[in-house]
Amino acid sequence: MSEQTIHLALLAGALVVAAWVFGIHGPTAKTPTHSAEEHSAGSPLSIIPPGSAFVLSLDVTRLRHANLGALLAERIRRLEPSAGDLVSLCGFDPLATLDQLALAVPSAGAVAGLHDDDFGVVATGHFSAAQITRCARAAVSERGGDPVDSELGGFHSVRDRTGPGGEVAARDGGPLIVSGGSYFRTLLDAAEGNAVHPEHQDPRDARHAELRRALGPGTIVATWLLTEGWFERVSGDTSAQLSPLRSLKALGARLDVSRALQASVLLDCADPASVTELEALLERLRSSLTALPLDPALRSAAQRITAQHEGPRLRLGLTLSEAELRALLDATLGAAEPKAGAARPAPSDAASGDALTIPAH
C-alpha cells in the first residue's frame, strides 16, 4: 500500500469517524458532570481493565432519543441484517435494553496470554440475566454450537463447548460482558470488584483519560493509542518513515448526535512541528479532491472539515445537518429505499456538487 493511498485512506477514515463515531451541544468543556458519570462505580468504563490500546464508549440512551438516532439505527440495521434475526431468536431486542456501553481492545502482548483478537464489551441496561443467557444459548445453537451454562460469582455465563470464541456473562441490570480469550476473565474480575489496585495502574490509562478530557463527553467517544512504527507497518513501505503521519502517537474522536451530527477528531502528535506538517498534508489532500472520482456528497463533506492547531495536536471538526448526513450515508452505504407510496426526497445541497470552502486556520 503506497504512502499516498494511506494518506487518502486516513482522510476517508476521518470522514467515516465524523459520520459514525467518532450535535448541537456546543463546547463540551462546559458539561463535566456527564464525564464524571462515565467513570462512576459500576459504569462500563469503570470496568475496563488497565492498559487498553483502544477504548470506545457509547451512550445508547442518548443516541436512542436523539433526533438522528432513528436514521442511524436504520442504516446500521441495513449493514447488519442479522440484527432482525437476533430479535426473533431471542424473543426481544437485546440492543433496545442497553443504556451504556464500552468496548476495549487490549494492547497486544501487554498481558501474558492475550492475543491480538482479544476484545471486551461491557454494557449496562434494563435487562435480566435470564434474558441475556437465553438469548446467548439460542444464538450459539443457531450456529451449530453446543451452549454451556455456568455460574461465575454473581454472573450467569454462556459459552460454546465446541470451540473457542466469545463468552457472555450477565447479572440482572448489568453489567453484561461479552469477550474473547483470556480477557473475559480479566473483565469479570473487574466487574466483581477485583480490579487492579491504583499503584498498579497502567500509564496508558492516563493517556486515554487525558484524551477523553480534551475531546469532552459525547454520544460516542473513542481513543486509540498508537505504537511506535505503526504507520510503517500499515503501509509496508520503508519510505513511510518520511510521512508526517509517522509522528501520530494517538487518535481520539467524539461524535454528538441530536438534530445535527457534530464530530471532533484529535490527532495527537509528537510535537507542534509535527502538527504543522500534518496541516500541510491535509491542505495537499484537500487540493487533490477535485481530481478524484468522489461522490459530490463525499467531496463536499471533505472540503468542510475544519482543522485547528492545539499545541501538539490537530483537531478536525465537521458538522452535518440531517439532509447532509443522509446524502453522505447514501454515498458511502448506498441510497435507502423509500417506503411504499413515499416520494423520493429531492437531492440535498450536500449532494449538489458545489464545492464548499474550508475556512483558513
VOBA-1610 file (N, C-alpha, C; in pm, whole numbers, padded with zeros to 5 digits, always signed):
BEGIN
Met+00086-00119+00000Met+00000+00000+00000Met+00089+00124+00000Ser+00067+00214-00097Ser+00154+00331-00109Ser+00124+00433+00000Glu+00222+00523+00020Glu+00204+00627+00121Glu+00088+00718+00086Gln+00074+00755-00045Gln-00036+00841-00086Gln-00171+00774-00060Thr-00178+00643-00086Thr-00302+00569-00061Thr-00337+00571+00087Ile-00233+00553+00171Ile-00255+00557+00316Ile-00309+00694+00357His-00249+00799+00302His-00292+00935+00336His-00439+00956+00299Leu-00477+00916+00178Leu-00615+00932+00134Leu-00709+00845+00215Ala-00664+00724+00249Ala-00747+00635+00329Ala-00773+00692+00467Leu-00671+00755+00525Leu-00689+00813+00658Leu-00780+00936+00652Leu-00775+01012+00543Leu-00868+01123+00529Leu-01010+01068+00519Ala-01026+00962+00438Ala-01158+00899+00428Ala-01201+00844+00563Gly-01103+00789+00636Gly-01134+00737+00769Gly-01181+00846+00863Ala-01122+00965+00850Ala-01166+01077+00933Ala-01311+01114+00901Leu-01349+01102+00773Leu-01487+01128+00734Leu-01581+01025+00794Val-01538+00899+00788Val-01621+00793+00844Val-01638+00812+00994Val-01527+00846+01061Val-01536+00872+01204Val-01631+00989+01230Ala-01621+01091+01146Ala-01708+01207+01164Ala-01855+01170+01146Ala-01882+01073+01060Ala-02021+01037+01033Ala-02075+00931+01127Trp-01985+00851+01187Trp-02029+00737+01266Trp-01984+00741+01410Val-01856+00766+01431Val-01803+00751+01564Val-01803+00882+01633Phe-01725+00850+01574Phe-01646+00935+01637Phe-01661+01029+01522Gly-02383+01708+01667Gly-02492+01751+01752Gly-02489+01899+01766Ile-02541+01919+01837Ile-02555+02065+01851Ile-02533+02106+01995His-02459+02031+02068His-02445+02056+02212His-02341+02164+02242Gly-02263+02203+02141Gly-02167+02311+02164Gly-02044+02261+02237Pro-01957+02353+02286Pro-01834+02315+02354Pro-01862+02225+02472Thr-01789+02113+02477Thr-01818+02014+02580Thr-01749+02042+02711Ala-01657+02135+02714Ala-01586+02162+02838Ala-01680+02218+02945Lys-01799+02266+02902Lys-01892+02325+02997Lys-01983+02222+03062Thr-01967+02091+03026Thr-02055+01988+03082Thr-01974+01874+03142Pro-01897+01899+03249Pro-01812+01797+03306Pro-01889+01690+03382Thr-02014+01716+03420Thr-02088+01621+03501Thr-02102+01488+03430His-02137+01490+03301His-02154+01366+03226His-02025+01286+03224Ser-01912+01356+03205Ser-01782+01287+03203Ser-01756+01216+03334Ala-01790+01279+03445Ala-01768+01215+03574Ala-01855+01091+03589Glu-01979+01097+03538Glu-02069+00983+03548Glu-02018+00865+03468Glu-01946+00893+03358Glu-01894+00785+03274Glu-01808+00688+03353His-01730+00741+03449His-01635+00660+03524His-01685+00628+03664Ser-01812+00652+03691Ser-01863+00622+03824Ser-01861+00472+03847Ala-01864+00433+03974Ala-01856+00291+04010Ala-01967+00214+03941Gly-01930+00104+03877Gly-02028+00021+03810Gly-02059+00060+03667Ser-02007+00175+03621Ser-02028+00213+03482Ser-01942+00125+03392Pro-01980+00106+03265Pro-01900+00022+03175Pro-01753+00063+03168Leu-01725+00195+03161Leu-01585+00239+03153Leu-01507+00205+03278Ser-01572+00207+03394Ser-01501+00179+03519Ser-01458+00033+03527Ile-01518-00053+03445Ile-01488-00196+03449Ile-01377-00233+03351Ile-01350-00146+03252Ile-01247-00177+03153Ile-01111-00189+03223Pro-01040-00302+03207Pro-00910-00321+03273Pro-00805-00222+03221Pro-00697-00203+03294Pro-00593-00107+03253Pro-00514-00155+03132Gly-00453-00058+03064Gly-00359-00090+02957Gly-00419-00113+02820Ser-00542-00071+02796Ser-00605-00095+02666Ser-00543-00007+02558Ala-00540-00062+02436Ala-00492+00017+02323Ala-00604+00101+02265Phe-00727+00046+02267Phe-00842+00115+02208Phe-00958+00108+02306Val-01023+00224+02328Val-01138+00229+02418Val-01247+00314+02353Leu-01368+00261+02353Leu-01483+00334+02296Leu-01599+00327+02394Ser-01667+00439+02415Ser-01787+00441+02498Ser-01904+00493+02416Leu-02021+00436+02441Leu-02142+00474+02368Leu-02255+00496+02467Asp-02315+00614+02461Asp-02432+00646+02541Asp-02553+00602+02459Val-02597+00478+02479Val-02704+00421+02398Val-02836+00496+02421Thr-02863+00530+02546Thr-02986+00602+02577Thr-02992+00736+02505Arg-02882+00808+02510Arg-02875+00940+02444Arg-02894+00926+02293Leu-02832+00824+02234Leu-02846+00801+02090Leu-02988+00761+02055Arg-03048+00680+02140Arg-03183+00630+02114Arg-03285+00745+02108His-03264+00848+02190His-03358+00959+02197His-03319+01078+02109Ala-03208+01068+02039Ala-03165+01178+01952Ala-03252+01185+01827Asn-03266+01306+01772Asn-03344+01324+01650Asn-03291+01238+01536Leu-03158+01227+01527Leu-03098+01149+01419Leu-03079+01002+01457Gly-03120+00965+01578Gly-03099+00828+01622Gly-03169+00726+01534Ala-03292+00756+01492Ala-03367+00662+01409Ala-03300+00644+01272Leu-03248+00754+01216Leu-03180+00746+01087Leu-03057+00657+01097Leu-02974+00679+01200Leu-02853+00599+01217Leu-02887+00453+01245Ala-02993+00428+01326Ala-03031+00290+01358Ala-03075+00218+01233Glu-03149+00287+01145Glu-03196+00223+01021Glu-03079+00184+00932Arg-02979+00271+00923Arg-02864+00241+00839Arg-02779+00130+00900Ile-02769+00125+01032Ile-02694+00018+01097Ile-02763-00116+01073Arg-02897-00116+01078Arg-02971-00240+01052Arg-02947-00289+00910Arg-02931-00196+00817Arg-02902-00237+00679Arg-02763-00298+00667Leu-02669-00247+00748Leu-02534-00304+00748Leu-02532-00441+00814Glu-02618-00461+00913Glu-02620-00585+00990Glu-02762-00642+00988Pro-02804-00701+00873Pro-02941-00751+00862Pro-02973-00862+00960Ser-02871-00930+01013Ser-02896-01038+01108Ser-02949-00987+01242Ala-02946-00853+01262Ala-02999-00797+01387Ala-03146-00832+01403Gly-03221-00832+01290Gly-03361-00871+01297Gly-03377-01017+01335Asp-03286-01102+01286Asp-03290-01243+01321Asp-03266-01261+01471Leu-03179-01177+01527Leu-03150-01187+01670Leu-03274-01156+01752Val-03355-01061+01707Val-03477-01026+01778Val-03573-01145+01780Ser-03591-01208+01664Ser-03682-01322+01658Ser-03625-01442+01734Leu-03495-01454+01734Leu-03430-01565+01803Leu-03442-01551+01955Cys-03426-01429+02003Cys-03424-01405+02147Cys-03562-01377+02206Gly-03655-01335+02120Gly-03787-01300+02171Gly-03794-01157+02220Phe-03687-01082+02209Phe-03682-00940+02244Phe-03562-00879+02173Asp-03554-00748+02172Asp-03442-00679+02107Asp-03336-00649+02213Pro-03226-00725+02217Pro-03123-00700+02319Pro-03068-00559+02316Leu-03053-00502+02195Leu-02996-00369+02185Leu-03087-00263+02246Ala-03219-00288+02244Ala-03314-00192+02299Ala-03311-00188+02451Thr-03246-00286+02513Thr-03240-00290+02660Thr-03113-00225+02714Leu-03022-00182+02627Leu-02894-00127+02672Leu-02904+00022+02700Asp-02830+00068+02800Asp-02823+00211+02834Asp-02685+00269+02805Gln-02580+00203+02855Gln-02443+00248+02834Gln-02358+00129+02788Leu-02258+00157+02706Leu-02173+00050+02652Leu-02030+00099+02640Ala-01936+00010+02667Ala-01793+00040+02645Ala-01731-00079+02574Leu-01640-00049+02483Leu-01567-00153+02410Leu-01419-00125+02425Ala-01341-00231+02450Ala-01196-00214+02465Ala-01122-00324+02392Val-01006-00288+02337Val-00914-00385+02279Val-00783-00369+02353Pro-00735-00474+02423Pro-00610-00462+02498Pro-00490-00454+02405Ser-00384-00397+02453Ser-00260-00390+02375Ser-00206-00530+02355Ala-00167-00562+02233Ala-00111-00694+02204Ala+00015-00715+02287Gly+00017-00825+02358Gly+00135-00858+02437Gly+00147-00784+02566Ala+00052-00697+02599Ala+00061-00620+02723Ala+00043-00709+02845Val-00039-00813+02828Val-00063-00907+02937Val-00037-01047+02886Ala+00032-01128+02963Ala+00062-01264+02921Ala-00066-01338+02888Gly-00067-01406+02772Gly-00182-01485+02734Gly-00282-01411+02647Leu-00268-01279+02633Leu-00359-01205+02548Leu-00319-01222+02402His-00417-01223+02314His-00393-01235+02172His-00446-01111+02101Asp-00404-01095+01976Asp-00444-00976+01902Asp-00595-00965+01885Asp-00668-01081+01887Asp-00811-01076+01866Asp-00890-01068+01996Asp-00823-01053+02111Asp-00895-01035+02236Asp-00966-00900+02234Phe-01084-00898+02294Phe-01164-00776+02299Phe-01257-00787+02418Gly-01321-00677+02451Gly-01418-00680+02559Gly-01527-00577+02537Val-01652-00618+02559Val-01766-00527+02555Val-01835-00536+02689Val-01860-00421+02751Val-01930-00414+02879Val-02049-00321+02861Ala-02166-00364+02910Ala-02285-00282+02893Ala-02371-00288+03018Thr-02444-00180+03043Thr-02545-00177+03148Thr-02679-00147+03081Gly-02788-00182+03151Gly-02919-00158+03092Gly-03030-00217+03177His-03146-00225+03119His-03264-00276+03188His-03296-00416+03133Phe-03215-00512+03167Phe-03231-00650+03124Phe-03208-00741+03244Ser-03251-00866+03230Ser-03225-00966+03334Ser-03119-01063+03283Ala-03051-01127+03376Ala-02952-01227+03338Ala-03018-01342+03262Ala-03141-01377+03301Ala-03212-01486+03233Ala-03238-01452+03087Gln-03277-01327+03059Gln-03299-01285+02921Gln-03172-01299+02837Ile-03063-01249+02891Ile-02937-01248+02816Ile-02887-01390+02792Thr-02888-01474+02895Thr-02836-01610+02878Thr-02926-01693+02786Arg-03057-01670+02791Arg-03147-01741+02700Arg-03117-01701+02556Cys-03093-01573+02535Cys-03059-01524+02403Cys-02925-01581+02356Ala-02826-01583+02445Ala-02693-01635+02410Ala-02700-01783+02374Arg-02778-01862+02451Arg-02792-02005+02421Arg-02855-02026+02283Ala-02957-01946+02254Ala-03024-01959+02124Ala-02930-01924+02010Ala-02848-01820+02030Ala-02755-01778+01925Ala-02648-01884+01900Val-02596-01944+02007Val-02494-02049+01993Val-02554-02171+01922Ser-02673-02211+01962Ser-02739-02327+01900Ser-02770-02301+01754Glu-02810-02177+01722Glu-02846-02142+01585Glu-02729-02162+01490Arg-02608-02135+01537Arg-02490-02150+01450Arg-02427-02289+01462Gly-02497-02383+01526Gly-02448-02521+01531Gly-02359-02552+01648Gly-02350-02463+01746Gly-02265-02488+01862Gly-02338-02560+01973Asp-02269-02580+02082Asp-02323-02650+02199Asp-02310-02558+02320Pro-02418-02484+02356Pro-02409-02387+02465Pro-02395-02454+02601Val-02310-02395+02685Val-02287-02444+02820Val-02311-02330+02918Asp-02393-02354+03019Asp-02422-02255+03122Asp-02329-02271+03240Ser-02291-02158+03301Ser-02206-02160+03419Ser-02250-02051+03515Glu-02218-02070+03643Glu-02234-01966+03744Glu-02095-01919+03782Leu-02066-01792+03755Leu-01934-01735+03783Leu-01952-01620+03881Gly-01936-01649+04010Gly-01961-01547+04110Gly-02107-01507+04105Gly-02133-01378+04085Gly-02269-01331+04075Gly-02321-01326+03932Phe-02247-01383+03838Phe-02284-01378+03697Phe-02334-01512+03646His-02426-01505+03551His-02469-01621+03474His-02396-01614+03340Ser-02334-01723+03299Ser-02248-01721+03182Ser-02289-01829+03082Val-02264-01801+02952Val-02288-01897+02845Val-02168-01895+02751Arg-02119-02013+02716Arg-02011-02026+02618Arg-02042-02144+02527Asp-01966-02154+02418Asp-01983-02263+02322Asp-01882-02373+02353Arg-01933-02492+02387Arg-01845-02602+02424Arg-01763-02653+02305Thr-01810-02629+02183Thr-01748-02691+02066Thr-01622-02621+02017Gly-01591-02506+02068Gly-01471-02440+02020Gly-01447-02307+02086Pro-01332-02245+02054Pro-01300-02114+02113Pro-01392-02007+02057Gly-01398-01898+02127Gly-01482-01787+02083Gly-01522-01702+02201Gly-01616-01616+02176Gly-01660-01525+02281Gly-01743-01595+02386Glu-01748-01534+02503Glu-01829-01583+02613Glu-01914-01466+02663Val-02035-01498+02706Val-02129-01397+02753Val-02158-01420+02900Ala-02156-01313+02979Ala-02191-01321+03120Ala-02276-01201+03156Ala-02374-01221+03242Ala-02463-01110+03279Ala-02520-01133+03418Arg-02557-01023+03481Arg-02637-01029+03602Arg-02750-00928+03588Asp-02854-00942+03666Asp-02972-00858+03650Asp-02935-00710+03656Gly-02976-00635+03553Gly-02948-00492+03547Gly-02808-00458+03503Gly-02726-00559+03486Gly-02590-00536+03439Gly-02485-00547+03548Pro-02361-00555+03507Pro-02323-00540+03367Pro-02341-00668+03286Leu-02346-00649+03156Leu-02338-00754+03057Leu-02197-00752+03001Ile-02133-00868+02996Ile-01995-00876+02947Ile-01991-00974+02830Val-01934-00929+02719Val-01908-01015+02603Val-01760-01001+02572Ser-01690-01112+02570Ser-01546-01102+02550Ser-01491-01230+02489Gly-01367-01220+02442Gly-01299-01334+02386Gly-01165-01355+02454Gly-01118-01478+02451Gly-00986-01509+02506Gly-00979-01490+02656Ser-00857-01476+02706Ser-00835-01463+02849Ser-00884-01328+02902Tyr-00913-01235+02812Tyr-00960-01104+02854Tyr-01095-01113+02925Phe-01172-01218+02893Phe-01303-01235+02956Phe-01289-01243+03108Arg-01196-01324+03155Arg-01178-01340+03299Arg-01130-01209+03363Thr-01046-01135+03292Thr-00999-01007+03344Thr-01115-00910+03362Leu-01205-00906+03264Leu-01322-00819+03274Leu-01415-00863+03386Leu-01432-00992+03400Leu-01520-01045+03503Leu-01467-01010+03642Asp-01335-01022+03661Asp-01275-00986+03790Asp-01299-00839+03821Ala-01284-00753+03718Ala-01305-00610+03739Ala-01450-00581+03777Ala-01543-00650+03712Ala-01685-00629+03742Ala-01722-00679+03881Glu-01648-00778+03931Glu-01674-00832+04065Glu-01606-00750+04174Gly-01536-00642+04132Gly-01469-00558+04231Gly-01327-00596+04259Asn-01273-00685+04178Asn-01134-00730+04197Asn-01042-00666+04094Ala-01060-00536+04075Ala-00981-00464+03975Ala-00838-00444+04025Val-00752-00403+03932Val-00611-00377+03965Val-00603-00261+04063His-00517-00272+04164His-00501-00165+04262His-00440-00041+04196Pro-00470+00078+04247Pro-00422+00202+04185Pro-00271+00204+04162Glu-00195+00145+04256Glu-00049+00151+04239Glu+00000+00067+04121His-00090-00017+04068His-00052-00100+03953His-00119-00053+03823Gln-00178+00065+03826Gln-00243+00115+03706Gln-00142+00137+03593Asp-00187+00115+03472Asp-00103+00131+03355Asp-00101+00279+03313Pro+00016+00335+03280Pro+00022+00476+03240Pro-00060+00507+03115Arg-00090+00405+03035Arg-00172+00429+02917Arg-00313+00473+02953Asp-00359+00432+03072Asp-00492+00474+03114Asp-00499+00626+03132Ala-00390+00683+03182Ala-00385+00829+03200Ala-00391+00899+03064Arg-00330+00838+02962Arg-00333+00898+02828Arg-00475+00892+02771His-00543+00777+02790His-00682+00769+02745His-00766+00874+02816Ala-00749+00886+02947Ala-00829+00980+03025Ala-00805+01124+02981Glu-00679+01157+02953Glu-00646+01294+02913Glu-00705+01324+02775Leu-00699+01226+02683Leu-00759+01245+02551Leu-00910+01263+02562Arg-00973+01186+02650Arg-01118+01197+02667Arg-01156+01334+02725Arg-01072+01385+02816Arg-01099+01519+02870Arg-01088+01624+02760Ala-00986+01609+02673Ala-00968+01706+02565Ala-01083+01699+02464Leu-01135+01580+02440Leu-01246+01564+02347Leu-01377+01614+02407Gly-01395+01588+02536Gly-01520+01620+02602Gly-01619+01507+02587Pro-01722+01504+02672Pro-01821+01398+02666Pro-01904+01406+02539Gly-01947+01293+02489Gly-02028+01289+02368Gly-02110+01162+02362Thr-02191+01150+02259Thr-02271+01030+02241Thr-02179+00909+02222Ile-02075+00927+02143Ile-01973+00824+02124Ile-01837+00891+02139Val-01749+00831+02219Val-01613+00881+02236Val-01518+00762+02222Ala-01416+00777+02138Ala-01319+00670+02117Ala-01178+00725+02123Thr-01087+00648+02183Thr-00945+00685+02187Thr-00861+00563+02151Trp-00752+00588+02078Trp-00668+00480+02027Trp-00522+00522+02043Leu-00446+00445+02121Leu-00304+00472+02141Leu-00224+00393+02038Leu-00142+00465+01962Leu-00064+00403+01855Leu+00074+00364+01906Thr+00126+00254+01855Thr+00259+00208+01895Thr+00364+00258+01797Glu+00487+00257+01840Glu+00599+00303+01759Glu+00605+00224+01627Gly+00619+00298+01517Gly+00631+00234+01385Gly+00499+00186+01327Trp+00385+00233+01381Trp+00256+00185+01334Trp+00233+00213+01186Phe+00275+00333+01141Phe+00247+00371+01003Phe+00329+00288+00904Glu+00455+00262+00941Glu+00539+00178+00855Glu+00479+00039+00841Arg+00424-00015+00951Arg+00366-00150+00946Arg+00239-00152+00860Val+00158-00047+00871Val+00034-00042+00794Val+00064-00026+00645Ser+00156+00062+00611Ser+00184+00092+00471Ser+00272-00014+00406Gly+00357-00080+00486Gly+00451-00177+00429Gly+00555-00112+00341Asp+00580+00016+00361Asp+00671+00093+00277Asp+00779+00156+00365Thr+00905+00127+00335Thr+01014+00182+00417Thr+01021+00333+00408Ser+00975+00389+00295Ser+00978+00535+00281Ser+00870+00602+00365Ala+00781+00521+00426Ala+00673+00578+00507Ala+00726+00656+00626Gln+00850+00627+00666Gln+00905+00699+00781Gln+00923+00847+00750Leu+00910+00885+00623Leu+00920+01026+00585Leu+00783+01095+00590Ser+00677+01019+00609Ser+00542+01077+00610Ser+00517+01153+00739Pro+00443+01264+00733Pro+00407+01336+00856Pro+00324+01250+00951Leu+00257+01149+00897Leu+00173+01065+00982Leu+00254+00977+01078Arg+00383+00967+01052Arg+00467+00885+01141Arg+00471+00943+01281Ser+00441+01074+01293Ser+00451+01140+01424Ser+00326+01119+01510Leu+00221+01058+01455Leu+00100+01038+01532Leu+00123+00940+01647Lys+00086+00982+01767Lys+00101+00898+01885Lys-00033+00841+01933Ala-00140+00911+01902Ala-00273+00866+01946Ala-00379+00937+01864Leu-00497+00875+01860Leu-00612+00933+01792Leu-00730+00936+01889Gly-00812+01038+01878Gly-00933+01045+01959Gly-01047+01099+01874Ala-01168+01054+01903Ala-01283+01101+01826Ala-01405+01112+01916Arg-01485+01216+01892Arg-01610+01235+01966Arg-01720+01265+01866Leu-01833+01197+01884Leu-01949+01220+01799Leu-02067+01256+01887Asp-02131+01370+01858Asp-02254+01409+01925Asp-02367+01401+01824Val-02477+01343+01866Val-02592+01325+01778Val-02714+01389+01843Ser-02777+01481+01770Ser-02902+01541+01815Ser-02980+01578+01690Arg-03014+01707+01670Arg-03078+01749+01545Arg-02976+01758+01433Ala-02850+01762+01470Ala-02739+01761+01374Ala-02635+01665+01427Leu-02540+01633+01344Leu-02430+01547+01386Leu-02302+01630+01389Gln-02237+01631+01504Gln-02115+01709+01520Gln-02002+01616+01562Ala-01894+01617+01485Ala-01781+01528+01511Ala-01655+01609+01536Ser-01571+01556+01625Ser-01441+01615+01654Ser-01339+01503+01660Val-01229+01518+01587Val-01123+01417+01583Val-00993+01483+01626Leu-00924+01423+01722Leu-00794+01473+01769Leu-00682+01386+01714Leu-00584+01449+01652Leu-00463+01381+01607Leu-00351+01423+01703Asp-00307+01332+01787Asp-00209+01360+01891Asp-00069+01332+01835Cys+00013+01435+01824Cys+00143+01423+01758Cys+00259+01431+01858Ala+00378+01409+01805Ala+00498+01409+01890Ala+00530+01549+01938Asp+00505+01652+01855Asp+00539+01789+01890Asp+00463+01885+01799Pro+00462+02015+01832Pro+00390+02113+01749Pro+00439+02118+01604Ala+00570+02095+01582Ala+00622+02097+01444Ala+00557+01988+01360Ser+00530+01873+01422Ser+00465+01764+01350Ser+00322+01801+01312Val+00256+01880+01397Val+00121+01924+01367Val+00122+02013+01242Thr+00221+02102+01234Thr+00233+02189+01117Thr+00250+02107+00990Glu+00330+01999+00998Glu+00347+01911+00882Glu+00216+01843+00845Leu+00138+01802+00946Leu+00009+01738+00920Leu-00090+01835+00856Glu-00087+01961+00902Glu-00175+02062+00843Glu-00142+02080+00695Ala-00014+02083+00663Ala+00027+02099+00523Ala-00018+01978+00440Leu-00006+01858+00499Leu-00051+01738+00430Leu-00201+01743+00404Leu-00277+01788+00503Leu-00422+01796+00489Leu-00459+01893+00376Glu-00390+02006+00368Glu-00418+02102+00262Glu-00389+02041+00125Arg-00280+01963+00113Arg-00248+01899-00015Arg-00357+01799-00053Leu-00406+01725+00047Leu-00512+01628+00019Leu-00641+01698-00023Arg-00672+01811+00041Arg-00791+01885+00002Arg-00780+01932-00143Ser-00662+01978-00180Ser-00641+02027-00316Ser-00657+01916-00419Ser-00627+01792-00380Ser-00634+01680-00474Ser-00773+01621-00485Leu-00868+01667-00401Leu-01002+01608-00402Leu-01074+01628-00534Thr-01051+01743-00598Thr-01122+01771-00722Thr-01081+01676-00834Ala-00962+01617-00823Ala-00914+01526-00928Ala-00956+01381-00903Leu-01020+01355-00788Leu-01060+01218-00753Leu-01205+01194-00791Pro-01237+01071-00832Pro-01376+01039-00871Pro-01465+01015-00749Leu-01481+01118-00667Leu-01560+01105-00545Leu-01704+01147-00568Asp-01795+01087-00493Asp-01933+01131-00492Asp-01937+01276-00443Pro-02024+01360-00500Pro-02030+01500-00458Pro-02051+01519-00308Ala-02131+01429-00247Ala-02155+01443-00103Ala-02027+01419-00024Leu-01947+01322-00068Leu-01820+01295-00001Leu-01724+01411-00019Arg-01717+01462-00143Arg-01626+01573-00169Arg-01667+01697-00087Ser-01797+01722-00080Ser-01846+01837-00004Ser-01810+01824+00144Ala-01832+01704+00201Ala-01801+01683+00343Ala-01652+01699+00368Ala-01569+01645+00277Ala-01425+01655+00295Ala-01378+01799+00292Gln-01437+01878+00205Gln-01397+02018+00194Gln-01445+02101+00312Arg-01539+02050+00389Arg-01592+02125+00503Arg-01525+02087+00634Ile-01436+01992+00633Ile-01366+01957+00757Ile-01277+02074+00799Thr-01293+02118+00921Thr-01210+02226+00972Thr-01090+02168+01047Ala-00983+02243+01054Ala-00862+02199+01122Ala-00814+02310+01215Gln-00783+02274+01338Gln-00739+02373+01437Gln-00615+02320+01509His-00510+02400+01510His-00384+02366+01574His-00396+02390+01725Glu-00374+02285+01805Glu-00381+02297+01952Glu-00255+02238+02014Gly-00146+02315+02011Gly-00019+02265+02066Gly+00028+02145+01987Pro+00050+02030+02054Pro+00097+01911+01982Pro-00019+01831+01921Arg-00134+01895+01902Arg-00250+01824+01848Arg-00314+01903+01734Leu-00377+01827+01645Leu-00457+01886+01540Leu-00600+01836+01559Arg-00693+01930+01572Arg-00834+01893+01591Arg-00909+01914+01459Leu-00971+01808+01412Leu-01055+01815+01292Leu-01201+01819+01336Gly-01281+01899+01267Gly-01422+01910+01302Gly-01511+01907+01180Leu-01631+01854+01199Leu-01728+01850+01091Leu-01868+01846+01151Thr-01959+01930+01100Thr-02099+01929+01142Thr-02186+01903+01021Leu-02281+01811+01036Leu-02369+01773+00927Leu-02514+01787+00970Ser-02596+01851+00887Ser-02740+01854+00910Ser-02797+01717+00874Glu-02925+01696+00901Glu-02986+01567+00868Glu-02978+01541+00718Ala-03007+01643+00636Ala-03002+01625+00491Ala-02861+01591+00444Glu-02761+01659+00502Glu-02623+01632+00464Glu-02579+01493+00508Leu-02624+01452+00628Leu-02590+01319+00677Leu-02652+01212+00588Arg-02778+01232+00547Arg-02844+01135+00458Arg-02767+01122+00327Ala-02726+01236+00271Ala-02652+01233+00145Ala-02519+01160+00161Leu-02450+01183+00273Leu-02322+01118+00297Leu-02340+00968+00317Leu-02443+00928+00391Leu-02469+00785+00411Leu-02510+00718+00280Asp-02588+00788+00198Asp-02625+00734+00068Asp-02501+00712-00018Ala-02406+00806-00009Ala-02286+00797-00092Ala-02194+00683-00046Thr-02191+00657+00084Thr-02098+00556+00136Thr-02162+00418+00149Leu-02293+00414+00180Leu-02359+00285+00206Leu-02463+00248+00103Gly-02494+00341+00011Gly-02600+00316-00085Gly-02728+00382-00040Ala-02806+00429-00136Ala-02929+00502-00105Ala-03031+00409-00041Ala-03099+00460+00061Ala-03205+00384+00126Ala-03327+00382+00036Glu-03395+00267+00030Glu-03515+00256-00050Glu-03630+00330+00019Pro-03703+00416-00053Pro-03815+00486+00009Pro-03927+00389+00042Lys-04004+00420+00147Lys-04117+00337+00184Lys-04222+00341+00073Ala-04302+00235+00067Ala-04405+00226-00035Ala-04497+00347-00029Gly-04517+00411-00146Gly-04605+00526-00152Gly-04539+00657-00117Ala-04414+00650-00070Ala-04344+00773-00031Ala-04264+00826-00148Ala-04262+00955-00163Ala-04185+01017-00271Ala-04038+01020-00233Arg-03952+00994-00329Arg-03809+01000-00304Arg-03769+01145-00278Pro-03695+01172-00171Pro-03658+01310-00140Pro-03570+01372-00246Ala-03586+01503-00262Ala-03504+01574-00359Ala-03361+01580-00312Pro-03264+01587-00405Pro-03123+01594-00366Pro-03098+01712-00274Ser-03016+01691-00172Ser-02984+01798-00077Ser-02869+01881-00129Asp-02846+01994-00064Asp-02735+02079-00103Asp-02604+02006-00090Ala-02595+01911+00009Ala-02469+01840+00031Ala-02433+01753-00086Ala-02533+01715-00169Ala-02506+01628-00282Ala-02506+01704-00414Ser-02507+01836-00411Ser-02522+01916-00531Ser-02395+01925-00613Gly-02281+01895-00550Gly-02155+01902-00621Gly-02087+02036-00609Asp-02154+02135-00552Asp-02091+02266-00534Asp-01986+02257-00425Ala-01867+02304-00454Ala-01759+02299-00356Ala-01786+02397-00244Leu-01762+02352-00122Leu-01775+02439-00005Leu-01637+02465+00050Thr-01603+02590+00063Thr-01467+02629+00101Thr-01444+02611+00250Ile-01332+02555+00284Ile-01292+02541+00424Ile-01230+02671+00471Pro-01275+02720+00585Pro-01213+02844+00635Pro-01066+02823+00668Ala-00986+02924+00645Ala-00843+02914+00675Ala-00822+02918+00824His-00719+02847+00872His-00684+02843+01015His-00537+02880+01032
//
